[in-house]
Amino acid sequence: MLGEAARHLSGQDAELHEANMTFHRVSARLAGNSVLEEVVDSLLSVHAPEQREILRIYDDRRRDYDEHLTILEAIEAGDARAAEELMRAHLIDVKTVVQQRLM
């Protein structure tokens, strides 16, 4: 899924959005928490237009992609603590950038 995202970093935002949302859904599933998986899936489904807008406002596709790769590496290494910390930092980073750009 991140290979798919990499192919769309240069402006194919609809495809990049889908790859990013798949990454977040699969990450939630791999956490082994069915409630988290359901909440993430519901939020991403209900708020898809907002998620596309966040991609536009955040506007650093390479940075977002690189953060996703780092999270994936922690997941693949079986390092749940690092994966959690990296995902938390990623979400806070996106939130902070979007808030700053909207002010």
Order of alpha helices (4+ residues) and beta strands (2+ residues): alpha-alpha-alpha-alpha-alpha-alpha
